[in-house]
Amino acid sequence: MRSGVTGIVGTAPDAEGATAATLTVEFSASNTRYPITPNWVIAMTHYKLLLQRSWDRKDAINAALADETMGQAAKREGIESMHWWL
């Protein structure tokens, strides 16, 4: 999905302002092509950003937990002080 979303994101700004009710772009996944609307492209882009943020947080938590120079209290404080919003 990552490369498919990346490939169609560039078309979203151009397509978003279109007025044709039938306007679609193609999204390809698992060797199948799907027609989707510009709003779906934009929603998928937001979803991709949320997923990336989630993985970044997971990596930061794992790094804090693996740091043997920090005590448990310091690890907990570091994790709890992370900003979780976008």
N, C-alpha and C positions, 0 to 999 in steps of 0.2 A: 504494500500500500504506500510505503514511503515514497518510492520513485514516481508512482502514479500521481500522487497528490502534488509532488513537486513539479511534475510536468504540466499539470493543468492549472496550477495556481497563477501562473503568468497570464492566463487568459481571463481570469476572474475580473480584474479591474476594467478591462475593455468590455466584457459582457455584462457587467453589473448595471450599467446605465442603459442597456438596450430595452426597447419597448415591445419587441416581438414576443408574444406569448409562447411561441414554440421554440424559442432560442434554447439550444442545448450545446453542451460540449461533451466530448467523449472522455470517459474514464476507463482505463484498462486495468483489469486485475485478474490474475490466474488465467491468462490467455483469453479472456472474455472482455468485450467492449460493452460499456453501459452508457447510455445517454443520460446526462444529468444537467440540471439547470444551474445557472450561475450562483444562485443562493446556496445550492448544495455544495458547490466548489468552495464557497466562502466558509460554510459551516465545517467542511472537512479540514480546511486550513486552520480554523480555530481549534478543532479537535486535535490536530497534529501538534499545535503549540502547547495544548494542555498535556498531551502525552509526553512531550519533550520535557516540560517543566516537572512532571511527575518523576520521570527517570532521573533528572538532575537531582531532585530531592532524595531519591532512593540512593543514588551514588554518594551524596554528601553524608547521609546517615551511615551508610556502610563504611565510609572512610573514617568517620568519627568513632564508630564502634571498633574498628580495627586498630586505631591509634593506641599503642601500648604505653605511650608516655603520659596519657591522660587517665585520671582516676574516673570511677563510675559517676561521681557527682558532676565532674567537669563535662563528661560526655553528655549526661542528661541535660545539663544547662545549655550546652552548645546546640543540641538538637532542638530543645524547646525554644531557643531564641531565633531559630530560622524563620524567615518570612515565607509564609505559605501561599500568599495571594500572588496574583500576576502583576 
